[in-house]
Amino acid sequence: MIERNKIYNEDNGTGMQRIESGSVDVILTDPPYLYLKGQKLDRPFDEQLFFVECRRILKDSGFIVMFGRGESFYRWNTILANLKFTFKEEIIWDKSYVTSPVTPISRKHETISIFAKKLGKINTTRVPYLEVKENDISSIAQDLKRIKSSLHNNKTLEELNLYLETKQVEYKEDRKSGHNTTVQSLIKNGDRAVITMQLLDNGLKEKSIITVKRDHYSIIHPTQKPVRLLERLLALVSKPGDLVCDPFSGSGSTAIACINTHRNFVGFEIDYEYYDASIERINEAIRVPKQKTLFTKY
Protein backbone atom coordinates (compact mmCIF):
# COMPACT_ATOMS: atom_id res chain seq x y z
CA MET A 1 0.00 0.00 0.00
CA ILE A 2 0.95 3.65 -0.40
CA GLU A 3 2.36 5.69 2.49
CA ARG A 4 0.98 9.15 3.12
CA ASN A 5 3.15 12.24 2.80
CA LYS A 6 5.57 10.64 0.39
CA ILE A 7 6.60 11.13 -3.25
CA TYR A 8 7.41 7.99 -5.26
CA ASN A 9 9.97 7.90 -8.08
CA GLU A 10 7.87 5.78 -10.40
CA ASP A 11 5.28 5.88 -13.16
CA ASN A 12 1.86 6.81 -11.82
CA GLY A 13 0.28 4.01 -13.84
CA THR A 14 2.02 1.58 -11.51
CA GLY A 15 1.89 3.61 -8.31
CA MET A 16 -1.79 4.54 -8.39
CA GLN A 17 -2.73 0.86 -8.52
CA ARG A 18 -1.49 0.55 -4.93
CA ILE A 19 -3.79 3.32 -3.67
CA GLU A 20 -6.88 2.01 -1.91
CA SER A 21 -10.15 2.62 -3.75
CA GLY A 22 -12.16 5.58 -2.45
CA SER A 23 -9.38 6.86 -0.20
CA VAL A 24 -8.32 10.13 -1.88
CA ASP A 25 -10.10 13.46 -1.33
CA VAL A 26 -8.51 15.49 -4.13
CA ILE A 27 -6.41 14.85 -7.22
CA LEU A 28 -4.55 18.05 -8.05
CA THR A 29 -2.32 17.65 -11.06
CA ASP A 30 -0.71 19.12 -14.17
CA PRO A 31 -0.46 16.34 -16.79
CA PRO A 32 1.84 16.55 -19.84
CA TYR A 33 0.09 18.72 -22.45
CA LEU A 34 1.60 16.64 -25.29
CA TYR A 35 2.49 19.50 -27.60
CA LEU A 36 6.25 19.83 -26.89
CA LYS A 37 7.53 17.34 -29.42
CA GLY A 38 10.70 15.51 -28.41
CA GLN A 39 10.72 16.86 -24.84
CA LYS A 40 11.07 14.40 -21.94
CA LEU A 41 8.40 16.34 -20.06
CA ASP A 42 5.79 15.33 -22.62
CA ARG A 43 5.76 11.58 -22.11
CA PRO A 44 2.55 10.13 -23.59
CA PHE A 45 0.32 8.26 -21.14
CA ASP A 46 -2.82 6.14 -21.42
CA GLU A 47 -5.34 8.91 -20.84
CA GLN A 48 -8.45 6.73 -20.59
CA LEU A 49 -6.82 4.34 -18.13
CA PHE A 50 -5.40 7.24 -16.09
CA PHE A 51 -8.74 8.97 -15.58
CA VAL A 52 -10.50 5.66 -14.85
CA GLU A 53 -7.90 5.12 -12.11
CA CYS A 54 -8.48 8.66 -10.84
CA ARG A 55 -12.17 7.88 -10.47
CA ARG A 56 -11.41 4.63 -8.63
CA ILE A 57 -9.17 6.15 -5.96
CA LEU A 58 -11.34 9.23 -5.32
CA LYS A 59 -13.94 9.31 -2.57
CA ASP A 60 -17.51 9.90 -3.74
CA SER A 61 -17.15 13.45 -2.36
CA GLY A 62 -13.78 13.92 -4.06
CA PHE A 63 -12.56 16.33 -6.73
CA ILE A 64 -10.09 16.36 -9.58
CA VAL A 65 -8.43 19.73 -10.21
CA MET A 66 -6.56 19.69 -13.50
CA PHE A 67 -4.32 22.12 -15.38
CA GLY A 68 -4.27 21.91 -19.16
CA ARG A 69 -4.13 23.54 -22.53
CA GLY A 70 -5.04 22.96 -26.16
CA GLU A 71 -6.42 19.82 -27.76
CA SER A 72 -5.32 17.48 -24.97
CA PHE A 73 -7.09 19.59 -22.33
CA TYR A 74 -10.41 19.54 -24.18
CA ARG A 75 -10.00 15.81 -24.72
CA TRP A 76 -9.37 15.24 -21.00
CA ASN A 77 -12.46 17.26 -20.08
CA THR A 78 -14.51 15.10 -22.44
CA ILE A 79 -13.10 11.89 -20.93
CA LEU A 80 -14.03 13.08 -17.44
CA ALA A 81 -17.55 13.96 -18.58
CA ASN A 82 -17.93 10.53 -20.18
CA LEU A 83 -16.80 8.94 -16.90
CA LYS A 84 -19.73 10.72 -15.21
CA PHE A 85 -17.64 13.30 -13.37
CA THR A 86 -19.58 16.50 -12.67
CA PHE A 87 -18.10 19.73 -14.00
CA LYS A 88 -18.00 22.32 -11.21
CA GLU A 89 -15.88 25.30 -12.28
CA GLU A 90 -13.23 26.68 -14.60
CA ILE A 91 -10.40 28.76 -13.14
CA ILE A 92 -8.02 30.96 -15.08
CA TRP A 93 -4.51 31.42 -13.70
CA ASP A 94 -3.29 34.89 -14.68
CA LYS A 95 0.49 34.53 -14.68
CA SER A 96 1.12 38.29 -14.97
CA TYR A 97 3.86 37.57 -17.50
CA VAL A 98 4.10 36.26 -21.05
CA THR A 99 5.37 32.73 -21.63
CA SER A 100 5.18 32.73 -25.42
CA PRO A 101 6.71 36.02 -26.67
CA VAL A 102 7.33 34.79 -30.24
CA THR A 103 3.80 33.53 -30.97
CA PRO A 104 1.13 35.67 -32.72
CA ILE A 105 -0.79 35.94 -29.44
CA SER A 106 1.22 36.50 -26.27
CA ARG A 107 -0.04 33.92 -23.81
CA LYS A 108 -0.19 34.83 -20.13
CA HIS A 109 -2.69 32.42 -18.64
CA GLU A 110 -3.40 28.77 -17.99
CA THR A 111 -6.74 27.04 -17.58
CA ILE A 112 -7.82 24.80 -14.70
CA SER A 113 -10.89 22.55 -14.62
CA ILE A 114 -12.56 21.41 -11.42
CA PHE A 115 -14.65 18.23 -11.58
CA ALA A 116 -16.42 16.41 -8.76
CA LYS A 117 -16.62 12.62 -8.77
CA LYS A 118 -20.29 12.97 -7.89
CA LEU A 119 -21.85 16.02 -6.25
CA GLY A 120 -19.03 17.50 -4.18
CA LYS A 121 -19.57 21.12 -3.18
CA ILE A 122 -16.91 23.78 -3.75
CA ASN A 123 -15.98 25.65 -0.57
CA THR A 124 -16.62 29.37 -0.19
CA THR A 125 -13.19 30.78 0.59
CA ARG A 126 -11.76 34.22 1.20
CA VAL A 127 -8.39 35.55 0.16
CA PRO A 128 -6.49 38.29 2.04
CA TYR A 129 -7.43 41.76 0.79
CA LEU A 130 -3.90 42.90 -0.03
CA GLU A 131 -3.12 39.66 -1.87
CA VAL A 132 -6.07 40.13 -4.21
CA LYS A 133 -5.63 43.85 -4.80
CA GLU A 134 -1.84 44.29 -4.65
CA ASN A 135 -1.68 45.21 -8.36
CA ASP A 136 -4.82 47.35 -8.41
CA ILE A 137 -3.81 50.61 -6.76
CA SER A 138 -6.81 52.53 -8.09
CA SER A 139 -9.21 50.05 -6.46
CA ILE A 140 -7.36 50.29 -3.14
CA ALA A 141 -7.53 54.10 -3.34
CA GLN A 142 -11.28 53.94 -4.01
CA ASP A 143 -11.82 51.66 -1.01
CA LEU A 144 -9.86 53.99 1.25
CA LYS A 145 -11.89 56.91 -0.07
CA ARG A 146 -15.12 55.15 0.91
CA ILE A 147 -13.88 54.59 4.47
CA LYS A 148 -12.60 58.17 4.71
CA SER A 149 -16.04 59.47 3.67
CA SER A 150 -17.51 58.00 6.86
CA LEU A 151 -15.74 60.70 8.86
CA HIS A 152 -18.17 63.24 7.39
CA ASN A 153 -21.35 61.19 7.80
CA ASN A 154 -22.57 60.57 11.34
CA LYS A 155 -24.84 57.66 10.39
CA THR A 156 -22.07 55.89 8.46
CA LEU A 157 -19.60 56.57 11.28
CA GLU A 158 -22.00 54.94 13.75
CA GLU A 159 -22.38 51.86 11.56
CA LEU A 160 -18.62 51.65 11.05
CA ASN A 161 -18.03 51.90 14.80
CA LEU A 162 -20.65 49.16 15.37
CA TYR A 163 -18.80 46.87 12.99
CA LEU A 164 -15.40 47.56 14.57
CA GLU A 165 -16.78 46.79 18.04
CA THR A 166 -19.04 43.83 17.25
CA LYS A 167 -18.02 42.64 13.72
CA GLN A 168 -21.70 43.01 12.81
CA VAL A 169 -22.99 44.80 9.71
CA GLU A 170 -26.26 46.71 10.00
CA TYR A 171 -28.24 46.02 6.85
CA LYS A 172 -30.88 48.32 5.41
CA GLU A 173 -34.02 47.27 3.55
CA ASP A 174 -33.70 44.58 0.91
CA ARG A 175 -33.28 45.82 -2.62
CA LYS A 176 -33.71 44.05 -5.91
CA SER A 177 -30.52 43.10 -7.72
CA GLY A 178 -29.80 41.62 -11.10
CA HIS A 179 -30.32 44.57 -13.42
CA ASN A 180 -29.37 43.53 -16.95
CA THR A 181 -28.46 40.01 -15.75
CA THR A 182 -30.00 36.58 -16.17
CA VAL A 183 -30.38 36.08 -12.41
CA GLN A 184 -32.36 38.37 -10.13
CA SER A 185 -32.71 38.21 -6.38
CA LEU A 186 -33.16 40.25 -3.24
CA ILE A 187 -29.96 41.15 -1.43
CA LYS A 188 -29.12 42.88 1.82
CA ASN A 189 -27.89 46.44 1.38
CA GLY A 190 -25.23 47.48 3.88
CA ASP A 191 -23.30 50.75 4.08
CA ARG A 192 -20.52 50.69 1.47
CA ALA A 193 -17.88 52.02 3.85
CA VAL A 194 -18.72 49.30 6.37
CA ILE A 195 -18.74 46.58 3.71
CA THR A 196 -15.33 47.81 2.54
CA MET A 197 -13.98 47.62 6.09
CA GLN A 198 -15.38 44.09 6.33
CA LEU A 199 -13.46 43.13 3.16
CA LEU A 200 -10.27 44.56 4.64
CA ASP A 201 -10.87 42.48 7.75
CA ASN A 202 -12.10 39.18 6.27
CA GLY A 203 -10.67 39.21 2.76
CA LEU A 204 -12.43 38.85 -0.59
CA LYS A 205 -14.28 35.86 -1.96
CA GLU A 206 -12.14 33.80 -4.34
CA LYS A 207 -12.62 34.65 -8.01
CA SER A 208 -12.56 32.60 -11.20
CA ILE A 209 -9.43 34.46 -12.33
CA ILE A 210 -6.53 34.04 -9.90
CA THR A 211 -3.47 36.23 -10.27
CA VAL A 212 -0.33 34.74 -8.76
CA LYS A 213 3.18 35.48 -9.97
CA ARG A 214 5.69 32.71 -10.47
CA ASP A 215 9.01 32.99 -8.63
CA HIS A 216 11.43 32.82 -11.56
CA TYR A 217 14.47 32.57 -9.30
CA SER A 218 13.53 29.35 -7.52
CA ILE A 219 12.01 27.15 -10.21
CA ILE A 220 13.46 23.69 -10.74
CA HIS A 221 10.91 22.56 -13.34
CA PRO A 222 9.84 24.29 -16.59
CA THR A 223 6.12 23.97 -15.83
CA GLN A 224 6.39 24.55 -12.07
CA LYS A 225 3.27 26.08 -10.55
CA PRO A 226 3.37 28.65 -7.72
CA VAL A 227 2.74 27.03 -4.35
CA ARG A 228 0.38 29.84 -3.37
CA LEU A 229 -1.80 29.18 -6.43
CA LEU A 230 -2.10 25.53 -5.43
CA GLU A 231 -2.93 26.50 -1.83
CA ARG A 232 -5.84 28.61 -3.06
CA LEU A 233 -7.09 25.80 -5.31
CA LEU A 234 -6.90 23.31 -2.44
CA ALA A 235 -8.90 25.66 -0.23
CA LEU A 236 -11.78 25.43 -2.73
CA VAL A 237 -12.03 21.64 -2.70
CA SER A 238 -10.57 20.30 0.56
CA LYS A 239 -10.04 20.81 4.26
CA PRO A 240 -7.12 20.21 6.65
CA GLY A 241 -6.41 16.51 7.09
CA ASP A 242 -7.61 15.51 3.63
CA LEU A 243 -5.50 13.34 1.33
CA VAL A 244 -4.32 14.97 -1.91
CA CYS A 245 -2.74 13.01 -4.77
CA ASP A 246 -0.57 14.50 -7.54
CA PRO A 247 0.13 11.78 -10.13
CA PHE A 248 2.50 14.10 -12.07
CA SER A 249 4.36 15.52 -9.09
CA GLY A 250 7.16 17.32 -10.96
CA SER A 251 8.80 19.87 -8.67
CA GLY A 252 6.73 18.89 -5.62
CA SER A 253 4.70 22.12 -5.43
CA THR A 254 1.47 20.27 -4.63
CA ALA A 255 3.14 18.49 -1.72
CA ILE A 256 4.48 21.79 -0.37
CA ALA A 257 1.04 23.39 -0.67
CA CYS A 258 -0.34 20.47 1.35
CA ILE A 259 2.35 20.90 4.01
CA ASN A 260 1.57 24.62 4.28
CA THR A 261 -2.18 24.04 4.61
CA HIS A 262 -2.11 20.91 6.78
CA ARG A 263 -3.23 18.40 4.15
CA ASN A 264 -1.75 14.95 3.57
CA PHE A 265 -0.22 14.17 0.19
CA VAL A 266 1.04 11.42 -2.06
CA GLY A 267 2.71 11.92 -5.43
CA PHE A 268 4.45 10.18 -8.32
CA GLU A 269 7.29 11.53 -10.47
CA ILE A 270 8.88 9.24 -13.05
CA ASP A 271 11.92 11.44 -13.85
CA TYR A 272 14.64 10.93 -11.22
CA GLU A 273 16.21 14.39 -11.74
CA TYR A 274 12.97 16.20 -10.90
CA TYR A 275 12.05 13.69 -8.21
CA ASP A 276 15.37 14.22 -6.45
CA ALA A 277 15.13 18.03 -6.64
CA SER A 278 11.52 17.96 -5.42
CA ILE A 279 12.46 15.93 -2.36
CA GLU A 280 14.96 18.64 -1.42
CA ARG A 281 12.25 21.30 -1.79
CA ILE A 282 9.78 19.30 0.28
CA ASN A 283 12.29 18.64 3.05
CA GLU A 284 13.10 22.35 3.16
CA ALA A 285 9.38 23.19 3.44
CA ILE A 286 9.09 20.80 6.38
CA ARG A 287 12.24 22.19 8.01
CA VAL A 288 11.19 25.85 7.64
CA PRO A 289 7.41 26.15 8.12
CA LYS A 290 5.65 28.85 6.12
CA GLN A 291 5.15 32.12 7.98
CA LYS A 292 1.64 33.53 7.95
CA THR A 293 1.45 36.93 6.28
CA LEU A 294 -0.62 40.01 7.08
CA PHE A 295 -4.37 39.38 6.74
CA THR A 296 -3.83 35.67 5.92
CA LYS A 297 -6.56 33.38 7.22
CA TYR A 298 -6.40 29.56 7.28
C-alpha positions as CSV (number, residue, x, y, z in Angstrom):
1,M,0.0,0.0,0.0
2,I,0.9,3.7,-0.4
3,E,2.4,5.7,2.5
4,R,1.0,9.2,3.1
5,N,3.1,12.2,2.8
6,K,5.6,10.6,0.4
7,I,6.6,11.1,-3.3
8,Y,7.4,8.0,-5.3
9,N,10.0,7.9,-8.1
10,E,7.9,5.8,-10.4
11,D,5.3,5.9,-13.2
12,N,1.9,6.8,-11.8
13,G,0.3,4.0,-13.8
14,T,2.0,1.6,-11.5
15,G,1.9,3.6,-8.3
16,M,-1.8,4.5,-8.4
17,Q,-2.7,0.9,-8.5
18,R,-1.5,0.6,-4.9
19,I,-3.8,3.3,-3.7
20,E,-6.9,2.0,-1.9
21,S,-10.2,2.6,-3.8
22,G,-12.2,5.6,-2.5
23,S,-9.4,6.9,-0.2
24,V,-8.3,10.1,-1.9
25,D,-10.1,13.5,-1.3
26,V,-8.5,15.5,-4.1
27,I,-6.4,14.8,-7.2
28,L,-4.6,18.1,-8.1
29,T,-2.3,17.7,-11.1
30,D,-0.7,19.1,-14.2
31,P,-0.5,16.3,-16.8
32,P,1.8,16.5,-19.8
33,Y,0.1,18.7,-22.5
34,L,1.6,16.6,-25.3
35,Y,2.5,19.5,-27.6
36,L,6.2,19.8,-26.9
37,K,7.5,17.3,-29.4
38,G,10.7,15.5,-28.4
39,Q,10.7,16.9,-24.8
40,K,11.1,14.4,-21.9
41,L,8.4,16.3,-20.1
42,D,5.8,15.3,-22.6
43,R,5.8,11.6,-22.1
44,P,2.6,10.1,-23.6
45,F,0.3,8.3,-21.1
46,D,-2.8,6.1,-21.4
47,E,-5.3,8.9,-20.8
48,Q,-8.4,6.7,-20.6
49,L,-6.8,4.3,-18.1
50,F,-5.4,7.2,-16.1
51,F,-8.7,9.0,-15.6
52,V,-10.5,5.7,-14.8
53,E,-7.9,5.1,-12.1
54,C,-8.5,8.7,-10.8
55,R,-12.2,7.9,-10.5
56,R,-11.4,4.6,-8.6
57,I,-9.2,6.2,-6.0
58,L,-11.3,9.2,-5.3
59,K,-13.9,9.3,-2.6
60,D,-17.5,9.9,-3.7
61,S,-17.1,13.5,-2.4
62,G,-13.8,13.9,-4.1
63,F,-12.6,16.3,-6.7
64,I,-10.1,16.4,-9.6
65,V,-8.4,19.7,-10.2
66,M,-6.6,19.7,-13.5
67,F,-4.3,22.1,-15.4
68,G,-4.3,21.9,-19.2
69,R,-4.1,23.5,-22.5
70,G,-5.0,23.0,-26.2
71,E,-6.4,19.8,-27.8
72,S,-5.3,17.5,-25.0
73,F,-7.1,19.6,-22.3
74,Y,-10.4,19.5,-24.2
75,R,-10.0,15.8,-24.7
76,W,-9.4,15.2,-21.0
77,N,-12.5,17.3,-20.1
78,T,-14.5,15.1,-22.4
79,I,-13.1,11.9,-20.9
80,L,-14.0,13.1,-17.4
81,A,-17.6,14.0,-18.6
82,N,-17.9,10.5,-20.2
83,L,-16.8,8.9,-16.9
84,K,-19.7,10.7,-15.2
85,F,-17.6,13.3,-13.4
86,T,-19.6,16.5,-12.7
87,F,-18.1,19.7,-14.0
88,K,-18.0,22.3,-11.2
89,E,-15.9,25.3,-12.3
90,E,-13.2,26.7,-14.6
91,I,-10.4,28.8,-13.1
92,I,-8.0,31.0,-15.1
93,W,-4.5,31.4,-13.7
94,D,-3.3,34.9,-14.7
95,K,0.5,34.5,-14.7
96,S,1.1,38.3,-15.0
97,Y,3.9,37.6,-17.5
98,V,4.1,36.3,-21.1
99,T,5.4,32.7,-21.6
100,S,5.2,32.7,-25.4
101,P,6.7,36.0,-26.7
102,V,7.3,34.8,-30.2
103,T,3.8,33.5,-31.0
104,P,1.1,35.7,-32.7
105,I,-0.8,35.9,-29.4
106,S,1.2,36.5,-26.3
107,R,0.0,33.9,-23.8
108,K,-0.2,34.8,-20.1
109,H,-2.7,32.4,-18.6
110,E,-3.4,28.8,-18.0
111,T,-6.7,27.0,-17.6
112,I,-7.8,24.8,-14.7
113,S,-10.9,22.6,-14.6
114,I,-12.6,21.4,-11.4
115,F,-14.6,18.2,-11.6
116,A,-16.4,16.4,-8.8
117,K,-16.6,12.6,-8.8
118,K,-20.3,13.0,-7.9
119,L,-21.8,16.0,-6.2
120,G,-19.0,17.5,-4.2
121,K,-19.6,21.1,-3.2
122,I,-16.9,23.8,-3.7
123,N,-16.0,25.6,-0.6
124,T,-16.6,29.4,-0.2
125,T,-13.2,30.8,0.6
126,R,-11.8,34.2,1.2
127,V,-8.4,35.6,0.2
128,P,-6.5,38.3,2.0
129,Y,-7.4,41.8,0.8
130,L,-3.9,42.9,0.0
131,E,-3.1,39.7,-1.9
132,V,-6.1,40.1,-4.2
133,K,-5.6,43.9,-4.8
134,E,-1.8,44.3,-4.6
135,N,-1.7,45.2,-8.4
136,D,-4.8,47.4,-8.4
137,I,-3.8,50.6,-6.8
138,S,-6.8,52.5,-8.1
139,S,-9.2,50.1,-6.5
140,I,-7.4,50.3,-3.1
141,A,-7.5,54.1,-3.3
142,Q,-11.3,53.9,-4.0
143,D,-11.8,51.7,-1.0
144,L,-9.9,54.0,1.3
145,K,-11.9,56.9,-0.1
146,R,-15.1,55.2,0.9
147,I,-13.9,54.6,4.5
148,K,-12.6,58.2,4.7
149,S,-16.0,59.5,3.7
150,S,-17.5,58.0,6.9
151,L,-15.7,60.7,8.9
152,H,-18.2,63.2,7.4
153,N,-21.3,61.2,7.8
154,N,-22.6,60.6,11.3
155,K,-24.8,57.7,10.4
156,T,-22.1,55.9,8.5
157,L,-19.6,56.6,11.3
158,E,-22.0,54.9,13.8
159,E,-22.4,51.9,11.6
160,L,-18.6,51.7,11.1
161,N,-18.0,51.9,14.8
162,L,-20.7,49.2,15.4
163,Y,-18.8,46.9,13.0
164,L,-15.4,47.6,14.6
165,E,-16.8,46.8,18.0
166,T,-19.0,43.8,17.3
167,K,-18.0,42.6,13.7
168,Q,-21.7,43.0,12.8
169,V,-23.0,44.8,9.7
170,E,-26.3,46.7,10.0
171,Y,-28.2,46.0,6.8
172,K,-30.9,48.3,5.4
173,E,-34.0,47.3,3.6
174,D,-33.7,44.6,0.9
175,R,-33.3,45.8,-2.6
176,K,-33.7,44.1,-5.9
177,S,-30.5,43.1,-7.7
178,G,-29.8,41.6,-11.1
179,H,-30.3,44.6,-13.4
180,N,-29.4,43.5,-16.9
181,T,-28.5,40.0,-15.8
182,T,-30.0,36.6,-16.2
183,V,-30.4,36.1,-12.4
184,Q,-32.4,38.4,-10.1
185,S,-32.7,38.2,-6.4
186,L,-33.2,40.3,-3.2
187,I,-30.0,41.1,-1.4
188,K,-29.1,42.9,1.8
189,N,-27.9,46.4,1.4
190,G,-25.2,47.5,3.9
191,D,-23.3,50.7,4.1
192,R,-20.5,50.7,1.5
193,A,-17.9,52.0,3.8
194,V,-18.7,49.3,6.4
195,I,-18.7,46.6,3.7
196,T,-15.3,47.8,2.5
197,M,-14.0,47.6,6.1
198,Q,-15.4,44.1,6.3
199,L,-13.5,43.1,3.2
200,L,-10.3,44.6,4.6
201,D,-10.9,42.5,7.7
202,N,-12.1,39.2,6.3
203,G,-10.7,39.2,2.8
204,L,-12.4,38.9,-0.6
205,K,-14.3,35.9,-2.0
206,E,-12.1,33.8,-4.3
207,K,-12.6,34.7,-8.0
208,S,-12.6,32.6,-11.2
209,I,-9.4,34.5,-12.3
210,I,-6.5,34.0,-9.9
211,T,-3.5,36.2,-10.3
212,V,-0.3,34.7,-8.8
213,K,3.2,35.5,-10.0
214,R,5.7,32.7,-10.5
215,D,9.0,33.0,-8.6
216,H,11.4,32.8,-11.6
217,Y,14.5,32.6,-9.3
218,S,13.5,29.3,-7.5
219,I,12.0,27.1,-10.2
220,I,13.5,23.7,-10.7
221,H,10.9,22.6,-13.3
222,P,9.8,24.3,-16.6
223,T,6.1,24.0,-15.8
224,Q,6.4,24.5,-12.1
225,K,3.3,26.1,-10.6
226,P,3.4,28.6,-7.7
227,V,2.7,27.0,-4.3
228,R,0.4,29.8,-3.4
229,L,-1.8,29.2,-6.4
230,L,-2.1,25.5,-5.4
231,E,-2.9,26.5,-1.8
232,R,-5.8,28.6,-3.1
233,L,-7.1,25.8,-5.3
234,L,-6.9,23.3,-2.4
235,A,-8.9,25.7,-0.2
236,L,-11.8,25.4,-2.7
237,V,-12.0,21.6,-2.7
238,S,-10.6,20.3,0.6
239,K,-10.0,20.8,4.3
240,P,-7.1,20.2,6.6
241,G,-6.4,16.5,7.1
242,D,-7.6,15.5,3.6
243,L,-5.5,13.3,1.3
244,V,-4.3,15.0,-1.9
245,C,-2.7,13.0,-4.8
246,D,-0.6,14.5,-7.5
247,P,0.1,11.8,-10.1
248,F,2.5,14.1,-12.1
249,S,4.4,15.5,-9.1
250,G,7.2,17.3,-11.0
251,S,8.8,19.9,-8.7
252,G,6.7,18.9,-5.6
253,S,4.7,22.1,-5.4
254,T,1.5,20.3,-4.6
255,A,3.1,18.5,-1.7
256,I,4.5,21.8,-0.4
257,A,1.0,23.4,-0.7
258,C,-0.3,20.5,1.3
259,I,2.3,20.9,4.0
260,N,1.6,24.6,4.3
261,T,-2.2,24.0,4.6
262,H,-2.1,20.9,6.8
263,R,-3.2,18.4,4.2
264,N,-1.7,14.9,3.6
265,F,-0.2,14.2,0.2
266,V,1.0,11.4,-2.1
267,G,2.7,11.9,-5.4
268,F,4.4,10.2,-8.3
269,E,7.3,11.5,-10.5
270,I,8.9,9.2,-13.1
271,D,11.9,11.4,-13.8
272,Y,14.6,10.9,-11.2
273,E,16.2,14.4,-11.7
274,Y,13.0,16.2,-10.9
275,Y,12.1,13.7,-8.2
276,D,15.4,14.2,-6.4
277,A,15.1,18.0,-6.6
278,S,11.5,18.0,-5.4
279,I,12.5,15.9,-2.4
280,E,15.0,18.6,-1.4
281,R,12.2,21.3,-1.8
282,I,9.8,19.3,0.3
283,N,12.3,18.6,3.1
284,E,13.1,22.4,3.2
285,A,9.4,23.2,3.4
286,I,9.1,20.8,6.4
287,R,12.2,22.2,8.0
288,V,11.2,25.8,7.6
289,P,7.4,26.2,8.1
290,K,5.6,28.8,6.1
291,Q,5.1,32.1,8.0
292,K,1.6,33.5,8.0
293,T,1.4,36.9,6.3
294,L,-0.6,40.0,7.1
295,F,-4.4,39.4,6.7
296,T,-3.8,35.7,5.9
297,K,-6.6,33.4,7.2
298,Y,-6.4,29.6,7.3
